[in-house]
């Protein structure tokens, strides 16, 4: 039996992703990952003013919101050797950190938890027993029997009214679900709680960036002025609000998210031996303390880990022409020098060549091109990026808090270190780094307030703002660790305009197809070997793919051959 299981689209993600799994009986022999939207953002940015690039690039995705804006302004600042004030760096850290906490909590409860939590089973739970369970793992104030009874009634009303909405079309009752009804009710209640929570915590972006999603940014700093005596600038009232938001974030992470992750994971320990990807991990590094280019001051260190070897961290140079390269051997693109070469992003090309099947089709021709995603490689290696890569980098580099969190988690779940390299490890890593970032938010806030009290209120550097002072040609890379993984925008500036722009995003690293050597990407490698209980309900595929938190909209974009957008929606 060599049938192919097709999941298209993968739901509960941002964008369009198709997974085809070549089966050997009920086991996945090979898997193929296909991004099914066209990528063209690089073409849209050509010949524009580099200071405006962030406003276009930030619209790459509506879920990642600020990350592409940050990467874009950093690329221009790097090209022009442009330092930003300390306050601007701290405000950017606060905005990026808030994005992490918001994004990871939302992913866990609203995109990934339903792979492990049976919503329908929650209807048979005893609210009193659920309260006892919740209080045994956390001091969260909303863990009373009445609270869970009210939440259970809400879910029951949805079901009885036939309005499952977000809970519809799932594999409820699948034997792969292992949680008892009370644990299911606890998790579903927190799912609903997180919906209200996220509405409040997103306000931090509006305070510093004017709006959310897509807050405002500025090459050379941040666009918000600091004036404690002004009603229209960052004053003590607004800073106090920010402090309250940070407190709210930390309380939810400590009292809900972390305990829920450990409680749910304890029923799925077998997933600590499934879903390993390539065994190679990379982090660009982020959250600088002393400037974007001072790698030694980053909270998240830069480096690469190969073949699971945590004893060695390899240096990564994003400007080295022989390190990061993108391949198109199995992508619907052409390079001028052929499909088997790799190009560094400074020399990157975005030339379409669709030779695939016409939808609807049964399956992809994986011997040829089968994805609109390219295949990034670091020194020829397929690398996994994201929370697991960052946590492993922190762990391997001796970061004390991360080592304590990881060791505590492994001990609590009674699983070996090898469980880190798995679907379970990937999911747990996202939770643990959220704890690290949430705690760091308070430090950055305190440092910002301390700076302001010392008399430093600068948030913008005007040097080099006028193009007349720029070199005739410059190039730079703006990198950051987006919640989903390493993100970098490479820019080439000539005669004050963008000559080339290439974005290599987390889901391109993770979801990309095979390269010219036939090496699978991390999604493809992670699915190989999975057993499917029922190929018609492949929840096992969803569990592993969702553990990466795909954002295919970041990796692919729609444009016509002339670079013009194909859809323009007006809201009246």
C-alpha positions in Angstrom: 0.0 0.0 0.0 1.6 3.3 -1.1 -1.3 5.8 -1.1 -0.7 9.5 -0.5 -2.6 11.4 2.2 -3.3 15.0 1.2 -4.2 17.7 3.7 -5.1 20.9 1.8 -5.4 23.4 3.3 -3.8 23.0 6.6 -6.3 24.9 8.8 -5.7 27.0 11.9 -2.6 28.7 10.3 -2.0 31.9 8.5 -1.9 31.4 4.8 -2.2 28.4 2.4 -0.3 25.2 3.0 -0.6 21.8 1.5 0.9 18.6 3.0 1.2 15.4 1.0 2.2 12.3 2.9 3.4 9.3 1.0 2.2 6.3 3.1 3.7 2.9 3.7 0.7 1.3 5.3 -0.3 3.6 8.1 3.1 5.1 8.4 4.4 8.2 6.6 7.4 7.3 4.5 7.9 10.7 2.9 6.2 14.1 3.3 6.0 17.0 1.0 5.3 20.6 2.0 3.8 23.0 -0.6 3.1 26.7 -0.2 0.2 27.4 -2.6 0.3 31.2 -2.9 2.7 33.2 -5.1 5.5 35.1 -3.5 6.3 38.6 -4.9 6.8 41.1 -2.1 10.4 41.7 -3.3 9.2 42.9 -6.7 6.8 45.4 -5.1 9.6 47.0 -3.2 12.0 47.6 -6.0 12.8 51.3 -6.9 11.1 52.6 -3.7 12.5 54.9 -1.1 14.2 52.5 1.5 12.8 54.6 4.3 9.3 53.6 3.2 10.0 49.9 2.8 8.9 49.0 6.3 5.3 50.2 5.6 5.0 47.8 2.7 7.0 44.9 4.2 5.0 45.0 7.4 1.9 44.1 5.4 3.5 40.8 4.5 1.4 39.4 7.3 -1.4 40.5 9.6 -0.6 37.9 12.4 3.1 38.7 12.7 2.1 42.4 12.6 5.2 44.3 13.7 8.1 41.9 12.9 8.5 42.7 9.2 8.5 46.4 10.0 11.3 45.9 12.5 13.4 43.8 10.2 12.9 46.3 7.4 13.9 49.4 9.4 16.9 47.5 10.7 18.0 46.6 7.2 18.1 50.2 6.2 19.9 51.2 9.5 22.4 48.5 8.9 23.1 49.5 5.3 23.6 53.2 6.4 25.4 52.4 9.6 22.7 54.1 11.5 22.6 53.9 15.3 19.4 54.5 17.3 19.0 56.0 20.7 18.8 53.8 23.8 15.2 54.6 24.5 14.2 53.6 20.9 16.0 50.2 21.4 14.1 49.6 24.7 10.8 50.6 23.2 11.4 48.2 20.3 12.3 45.5 22.7 9.0 46.1 24.6 7.0 46.0 21.4 8.7 42.9 20.1 8.4 41.2 23.5 4.8 42.0 23.8 4.3 40.5 20.3 6.0 37.3 21.6 3.7 36.9 24.6 0.6 37.8 22.7 1.5 35.6 19.7 2.5 32.5 21.7 -0.5 32.5 24.0 -2.9 32.9 21.0 -1.1 30.2 19.1 -1.3 27.7 22.0 -4.9 28.2 22.8 -6.5 29.1 19.5 -4.4 27.3 16.9 -2.6 24.4 18.5 -4.4 23.3 21.7 -7.4 21.9 19.8 -5.0 19.2 18.4 -4.8 17.9 22.0 -8.0 19.1 23.7 -11.4 17.5 22.9 -13.9 20.4 23.1 -17.0 18.1 23.0 -15.6 16.0 25.9 -15.6 19.1 28.1 -19.4 19.0 28.1 -19.3 15.9 30.3 -16.8 17.4 32.9 -17.7 18.0 36.5 -17.0 21.7 37.2 -16.1 21.0 40.8 -13.6 18.4 39.8 -12.3 20.8 37.2 -11.9 23.5 39.8 -9.9 21.1 42.0 -7.7 20.2 39.1 -7.0 23.8 38.2 -6.3 24.8 41.8 -3.9 21.9 42.1 -1.6 23.3 39.4 -2.0 27.0 39.7 -3.2 29.9 41.9 -5.2 31.5 39.1 -8.0 33.5 40.7 -10.7 32.3 38.2 -10.5 28.7 39.1 -13.8 28.4 41.0 -16.5 25.7 40.3 -18.8 28.5 39.3 -16.4 29.9 36.8 -16.0 26.5 35.1 -19.7 25.9 35.2 -20.3 29.1 33.4 -17.7 28.3 30.8 -19.2 24.9 30.3 -22.6 26.4 29.7 -21.2 28.7 27.1 -19.8 25.8 25.1 -23.0 23.8 25.6 -25.0 26.7 24.2 -22.7 26.8 21.1 -23.2 23.1 20.5 -27.0 23.0 21.1 -27.5 26.1 18.8 -25.5 24.4 16.1 -23.0 27.4 16.2 -19.8 25.6 16.8 -18.0 28.2 14.7 -14.3 28.0 15.7 -14.9 24.5 17.1 -16.4 23.1 13.9 -15.0 20.6 11.5 -12.6 19.0 13.9 -11.9 15.4 14.8 -13.8 15.4 18.1 -13.9 11.9 19.6 -10.8 10.8 17.8 -9.0 8.1 19.9 -5.8 10.2 19.8 -7.4 12.6 22.3 -6.2 11.5 25.8 -7.3 14.2 28.2 -10.0 13.5 30.8 -13.1 15.7 30.6 -12.1 17.9 33.4 -8.7 18.8 31.8 -10.6 19.4 28.5 -13.0 21.8 30.3 -10.1 23.6 32.0 -8.3 24.1 28.6 -11.4 25.2 26.7 -12.2 27.7 29.5 -8.8 29.2 29.2 -9.2 29.2 25.4 -12.2 31.6 25.9 -10.4 33.5 28.6 -7.4 34.1 26.3 -9.7 35.8 23.7 -10.6 38.5 26.2 -7.0 38.7 27.5 -5.4 39.4 24.2 -7.7 42.3 23.5 -6.2 44.2 26.5 -2.5 43.3 26.0 -2.4 44.5 22.4 -2.8 48.0 23.7 0.9 48.2 24.4 1.5 48.5 20.6 -1.0 51.3 20.3 0.7 53.3 23.0 4.2 53.1 21.4 3.2 52.6 17.8 -0.2 54.4 17.4 -2.2 51.3 16.4 -2.4 47.5 16.2 -2.0 45.6 14.0 0.8 47.2 12.0 2.1 49.8 14.4 4.1 52.7 13.1 7.9 52.6 12.9 10.7 54.9 11.8 14.2 54.4 10.3 16.4 55.8 13.0 14.3 55.1 16.1 10.6 55.1 17.0 7.9 57.6 16.1 6.7 58.2 19.6 8.0 61.3 21.5 8.7 61.2 25.3 7.5 64.2 27.2 6.2 63.6 30.7 4.4 67.0 30.7 2.5 66.4 27.4 -0.9 64.8 26.9 0.0 63.8 23.3 3.4 62.1 24.0 4.6 59.2 26.1 4.0 60.5 29.7 3.8 58.9 33.1 0.1 57.9 32.6 0.9 56.0 29.5 4.0 54.4 31.0 1.8 53.3 34.0 -0.6 51.7 31.6 2.3 49.9 29.9 3.4 48.6 33.3 -0.1 47.3 34.0 -0.2 45.5 30.7 3.1 43.8 31.4 1.8 42.7 34.8 -1.3 41.3 33.2 0.8 39.4 30.6 3.1 37.9 33.3 0.2 36.8 35.5 -1.5 34.9 32.6 1.7 33.3 31.5 2.7 32.2 35.0 -0.8 31.2 36.3 -2.5 29.8 33.1 -0.2 29.2 30.1 2.7 27.5 31.7 0.6 25.3 34.1 -1.8 24.3 31.2 1.2 23.3 29.0 2.6 21.0 31.6 -0.8 19.6 32.5 -1.7 18.8 28.9 1.8 17.5 28.0 1.7 15.0 30.9 -0.9 13.1 28.9 1.0 13.1 25.7 4.5 12.1 26.7 4.8 9.7 23.7 5.0 12.8 21.5 8.4 13.5 23.0 9.6 10.8 20.7 7.9 12.0 17.5 8.2 14.9 15.1 11.9 15.6 15.1 12.9 17.7 12.1 16.3 18.0 10.6 18.2 18.0 13.9 19.8 21.4 12.9 18.7 24.6 14.6 19.5 28.3 14.0 18.9 31.6 15.7 19.8 35.0 14.4 19.6 36.5 17.9 17.5 39.4 19.2 16.6 41.7 22.0 19.9 43.8 22.0 20.9 45.6 25.1 23.7 47.7 23.6 22.7 48.2 19.9 21.5 46.0 17.1 24.9 44.9 16.0 26.3 44.1 19.5 25.5 40.4 19.3 27.1 39.8 22.7 24.4 41.8 24.3 21.4 39.9 22.9 19.0 38.1 25.2 18.5 35.4 22.5 22.0 34.4 21.3 23.0 34.0 17.6 24.3 30.7 16.4 23.6 27.3 14.8 23.4 23.8 16.3 24.1 20.9 14.0 23.1 17.2 14.4 21.6 17.8 17.9 25.0 18.6 19.3 24.3 21.0 22.1 28.0 21.1 23.1 28.9 23.2 20.0 27.4 26.5 18.9 28.5 27.5 15.4 28.9 31.2 14.5 26.5 32.6 11.9 27.3 35.5 9.6 24.3 36.8 7.7 26.6 38.9 5.4 28.8 36.0 4.4 28.0 35.1 0.8 28.7 31.4 1.4 26.4 30.9 4.4 22.7 31.7 3.9 21.5 30.8 0.4 18.1 30.1 -1.1 17.5 27.3 -3.6 14.7 26.8 -6.1 15.3 23.3 -7.4 11.7 22.2 -6.3 10.2 25.7 -6.3 8.1 27.4 -9.0 10.9 30.0 -9.6 13.8 30.3 -12.0 17.3 31.6 -11.4 19.2 33.0 -14.4 22.1 30.5 -13.8 19.7 27.5 -13.4 17.5 25.9 -10.8 20.3 24.0 -9.1 22.3 27.0 -7.9 21.9 28.7 -4.5 21.9 32.5 -4.2 22.7 34.7 -1.2 19.8 37.1 -0.6 22.0 40.1 -1.6 22.0 38.5 -5.1 18.5 37.0 -4.7 16.1 36.7 -7.7 12.3 36.4 -7.7 11.4 35.1 -11.2 8.3 33.1 -11.5 8.1 29.8 -13.4 4.9 27.9 -12.6 4.9 24.5 -14.3 2.7 22.7 -11.8 -0.7 21.1 -12.0 -3.9 23.1 -12.5 -6.2 23.1 -9.5 -8.1 21.0 -8.6 -5.5 18.3 -8.8 -5.0 15.0 -7.0 -1.3 15.3 -6.1 1.9 17.2 -6.7 4.7 16.0 -9.0 7.3 16.1 -6.3 10.1 15.0 -8.7 9.7 18.5 -10.2 8.7 21.9 -8.7 5.9 21.7 -6.1 6.0 24.9 -3.9 5.9 28.7 -4.1 8.4 28.6 -1.2 12.1 28.6 -1.8 14.5 26.3 0.1 16.8 28.4 2.4 20.0 26.6 3.6 22.8 27.6 6.0 26.1 26.3 4.7 24.1 23.7 2.8 22.1 22.5 5.9 18.4 22.5 6.2 17.8 24.4 9.5 14.9 24.6 11.9 14.2 28.1 13.3 11.7 29.2 15.9 11.1 28.8 19.7 12.8 25.4 19.9 15.9 26.6 18.2 16.1 29.7 20.5 15.5 27.7 23.7 18.2 25.1 22.6 20.5 28.0 21.9 19.8 29.6 25.3 20.1 26.2 27.0 23.4 25.4 25.3 24.9 28.8 25.9 24.2 28.5 29.7 21.3 30.9 30.1 20.5 30.3 33.8 16.7 30.8 33.7 16.2 28.7 30.6 18.3 25.9 32.0 16.1 25.9 35.1 12.9 26.0 33.1 14.0 23.2 30.7 15.3 21.0 33.5 12.2 21.5 35.6 10.0 20.7 32.6 11.9 17.5 31.8 11.8 16.4 35.4 8.1 17.2 35.8 7.1 15.3 32.7 9.7 12.6 33.4 11.1 12.6 29.9 14.7 12.5 28.6 16.6 15.4 27.1 16.0 13.9 23.7 12.3 14.8 24.1 13.3 18.4 23.3 13.8 17.4 19.7 10.2 16.6 19.1 6.7 17.8 18.5 6.2 17.9 22.3 9.6 19.7 22.8 8.7 22.3 20.2 5.4 23.1 21.9 6.9 23.2 25.3 9.8 25.4 24.1 7.3 28.0 22.9 5.8 28.2 26.4 9.1 28.4 28.2 10.5 31.2 26.0 7.3 33.1 26.6 8.1 33.0 30.3 11.6 34.2 29.6 10.4 37.1 27.5 7.5 38.1 29.8 9.9 38.4 32.7 12.3 40.4 30.5 9.6 42.9 29.6 9.7 44.2 33.2 13.4 44.7 33.0 13.2 46.7 29.7 10.4 48.7 31.2 12.3 49.5 34.3 15.4 50.5 32.2 13.3 52.8 30.0 11.7 54.6 33.1 15.2 54.9 34.6 16.5 56.4 31.4 13.7 58.9 31.3 14.2 59.9 34.9 17.9 60.5 34.3 16.8 63.1 31.7 17.3 61.1 28.5 14.1 61.4 26.4 15.6 60.9 22.8 13.8 58.4 20.6 15.1 59.3 17.2 18.5 59.9 15.5 18.3 62.4 12.7 21.9 61.7 11.4 21.8 60.4 7.8 18.1 60.9 7.5 18.6 63.0 4.3 19.5 60.8 1.2 22.1 63.4 0.1 24.4 62.1 2.8 24.0 58.4 1.8 26.7 56.5 -0.2 25.9 55.9 -3.9 25.5 52.1 -3.1 24.9 50.4 0.2 23.6 47.1 1.4 22.6 45.7 4.8 20.6 43.1 6.6 17.8 43.7 9.1 17.3 40.6 11.3 15.3 39.7 14.2 13.8 36.7 16.0 10.1 36.8 15.1 7.9 34.6 17.3 8.0 31.9 14.6 11.7 32.1 14.1 14.7 33.8 12.5 13.6 36.6 10.1 15.9 38.7 7.9 15.4 41.3 5.2 18.4 41.9 3.0 18.4 45.3 1.1 20.6 46.7 -1.6 20.3 50.5 -2.1 21.5 52.3 -5.2 21.1 55.9 -6.0 18.8 56.4 -3.0 16.4 53.7 -4.2 15.9 50.0 -3.4 17.8 48.0 -6.1 17.1 44.6 -4.6 15.1 43.4 -1.5 14.9 39.8 -0.3 13.1 38.6 2.8 13.8 35.1 4.1 11.2 34.3 6.7 10.7 31.7 9.4 8.2 29.6 7.5 10.4 29.6 4.4 13.1 28.0 6.5 10.7 25.5 8.1 8.2 24.8 5.4 10.4 25.0 2.3 10.6 22.1 -0.2 13.5 19.8 -0.9 16.6 21.4 -2.3 18.9 20.5 -5.2 20.4 17.7 -3.2 17.0 16.2 -2.2 17.3 17.3 1.4 13.8 17.8 3.0 12.9 20.9 4.9 12.0 20.7 8.6 8.2 20.2 8.1 8.9 17.4 5.7 11.6 15.7 7.9 9.4 16.1 11.0 6.5 14.2 9.5 8.4 11.2 8.2 7.8 8.1 10.4 4.5 9.2 11.8 1.8 6.6 12.2 -1.7 7.7 11.4 -4.4 6.0 13.4 -6.9 7.0 10.6 -5.6 8.4 7.4 -9.0 10.0 6.8 -8.6 12.0 10.1 -4.8 12.7 10.1 -4.7 14.6 13.4 -1.1 13.4 13.8 -0.1 15.6 10.8 -1.8 18.6 12.3 -0.1 18.2 15.7 3.4 18.3 14.2 2.8 21.0 11.6 1.0 23.2 14.2 3.9 22.8 16.6 5.9 24.9 14.2 3.2 27.6 14.1 3.1 28.0 10.3 2.7 31.5 8.7 2.7 30.8 5.0 1.4 34.3 4.2 4.9 35.5 5.4 6.5 33.2 2.9 4.3 33.8 -0.2 2.5 36.9 -1.7 0.3 37.6 -4.6 1.3 40.0 -7.4 1.1 40.1 -11.2 4.2 39.9 -13.5 4.5 43.7 -13.5 4.6 43.9 -9.7 1.1 45.2 -9.2 -1.1 43.9 -6.4 -4.0 41.7 -7.7 -6.5 42.5 -4.9 -7.5 45.8 -3.4 -10.2 45.7 -0.8 -11.9 49.0 0.3 -13.9 49.2 3.5 -16.7 51.7 3.4 
